[in-house]
């Protein structure tokens, strides 16, 4: 008998969840089951198309022998130098960087020709191929270009402003990460 009372409330919750418009993040929807009970459902719209959260992705940025999440504090990484938007690493490799008002690095553009050889984000490095993106990261929000010429996969929302991978002739050319 309790299931018969609970089922309509759950169906109402599912219906409300599928009809609400949100910012693309997590939504919480409640429906009254009885005067004493409430059912709360949390839905993350990115779970079905992405295998990661923003924190997991940012914590997976690997280069120069270690993980370096964003925002990146130059005080905590004193072997890195930032000058005119170029973040230079101890081995002479570099990435283009954007900073916030506190001087922390909040955006990085790694290019295949200048990035540290051990660079990767969520296991995708410059040795990857285009099919690695949906296999390792999930479905991109936008895909631009042609698989055989130049293609760019762009992820946004869910805690990051942008994560993009650009391939030219099926070789990863650049990776852009911005909070």
C-alpha atoms as one frame of an Amber mdcrd trajectory, in Angstrom:
protein
   0.000   0.000   0.000   2.864   2.382   0.786   4.315   1.767  -2.702   1.029
   2.882  -4.268   1.296   6.166  -2.371   4.988   6.610  -3.172   4.786   5.814
  -6.903   2.722   8.881  -7.931   5.051  11.161  -5.984   8.105   9.645  -7.657
   6.494   9.969 -11.091   5.684  13.596 -10.318   9.319  14.160  -9.280  10.615
  12.625 -12.501   8.161  14.686 -14.531   9.163  17.900 -12.743  12.853  17.115
 -13.188  12.528  16.556 -16.909  10.535  19.729 -17.453  12.533  22.226 -15.425
  15.002  24.530 -17.122  18.193  25.123 -15.207  21.691  26.435 -15.590  23.025
  23.019 -16.543  24.161  22.163 -13.051  22.589  20.157 -10.298  18.909  20.551
  -9.516  17.008  19.457  -6.433  13.316  18.727  -6.723  11.042  17.767  -3.837
   7.565  16.285  -3.817   5.373  15.612  -0.789   4.715  11.905  -0.243   2.721
  12.367   2.912   2.517  14.983   5.595   5.520  13.435   7.379   7.717  12.399
   4.414   9.460  14.212   1.577  11.344  12.648  -1.340  14.300  14.667  -2.645
  15.967  13.825  -5.944  19.245  15.375  -7.076  19.966  15.324 -10.789  23.290
  16.159 -12.405  22.534  16.833 -16.068  26.126  16.012 -17.072  26.266  12.489
 -15.609  24.964  10.774 -18.747  27.329  12.487 -21.160  30.437  13.077 -19.032
  32.510  10.770 -16.904  33.931  13.552 -14.690  33.097  16.463 -12.466  34.832
  19.829 -12.864  36.963  19.188  -9.771  38.047  15.773 -11.072  38.920  17.244
 -14.434  40.905  20.137 -12.991  42.719  17.795 -10.599  43.697  15.576 -13.548
  45.823  18.230 -15.335  49.277  16.633 -15.441  52.589  18.113 -16.633  56.162
  18.576 -15.424  55.966  15.349 -13.425  52.931  16.266 -11.325  49.299  17.282
 -11.147  48.657  21.017 -11.355  45.008  21.982 -10.880  43.456  25.311 -11.777
  43.485  27.904 -10.383  47.272  27.641 -10.286  49.159  29.696  -7.728  52.571
  30.814  -8.920  53.664  31.192  -5.295  53.089  27.464  -4.792  54.830  26.652
  -8.097  57.918  28.821  -7.855  59.755  26.925 -10.599  57.179  28.240 -13.132
  57.523  31.771 -14.479  54.793  33.913 -15.989  55.662  36.745 -18.353  53.464
  38.445 -20.951  50.848  35.675 -20.815  53.362  32.846 -21.242  53.806  30.337
 -18.424  57.286  28.826 -18.777  58.208  25.564 -17.094  61.644  24.502 -15.743
  62.437  22.394 -18.835  61.845  25.357 -21.187  58.441  24.194 -22.428  55.530
  26.586 -22.025  51.794  27.240 -22.219  49.828  30.428 -22.790  48.127  31.548
 -19.593  45.369  33.823 -18.413  45.172  35.064 -14.839  42.542  36.471 -12.513
  42.711  39.666 -10.461  44.759  37.836  -7.779  47.430  36.726 -10.240  46.362
  33.071 -10.167  46.389  31.208 -13.469  42.793  30.426 -14.446  43.273  29.520
 -18.121  45.907  27.526 -19.985  46.458  26.872 -23.673  48.822  23.983 -24.323
  50.103  23.550 -27.892  51.689  20.329 -29.126  54.801  22.175 -30.298  55.531
  23.813 -26.927  53.820  21.814 -24.160  55.666  19.615 -21.685  56.018  16.108
 -23.154  54.122  14.516 -20.254  51.078  16.831 -20.511  47.638  15.257 -20.213
  44.195  16.153 -18.946  41.912  13.339 -17.796  44.305  10.919 -19.499  44.251
  12.666 -22.888  47.703  13.758 -24.041  49.216  14.861 -27.310  49.524  11.221
 -28.397  45.714  10.893 -28.462  43.431  10.565 -31.477  40.010  12.213 -31.985
  38.024   9.151 -30.897  39.736   9.334 -27.492  37.658  12.389 -26.596  34.234
  10.704 -26.463  35.820   7.497 -25.128  37.656   9.173 -22.232  35.724  12.392
 -21.599  32.194  11.773 -22.859  30.091  13.745 -25.285  31.269  17.280 -26.025
  28.843  20.200 -25.884  29.993  21.322 -29.338  32.012  19.779 -32.135  33.321
  21.994 -34.932  35.018  21.003 -38.157  35.781  17.841 -40.052  37.313  14.666
 -38.613  39.823  14.332 -41.469  40.957  17.982 -41.553  40.490  19.978 -38.373
  38.049  19.174 -35.586  37.508  20.839 -32.214  35.668  19.295 -29.271  34.381
  21.837 -26.736  33.087  21.117 -23.228  31.559  23.869 -21.097  29.442  24.306
 -18.012  29.281  22.052 -15.011  31.984  24.049 -13.213  34.314  24.976 -16.079
  34.030  27.740 -18.645  35.734  25.780 -21.413  37.752  22.689 -22.169  38.591
  22.300 -25.847  40.685  19.895 -27.886  41.685  20.804 -31.450  42.953  18.130
 -33.838  44.475  18.797 -37.254  44.932  15.822 -39.570  43.923  13.577 -36.610
  46.812  14.866 -34.446  46.077  16.794 -31.267  47.266  20.322 -31.877  46.084
  22.204 -28.774  44.198  21.929 -25.493  42.540  24.937 -23.868  41.329  24.852
 -20.252  39.563  27.807 -18.591  37.735  28.025 -15.277
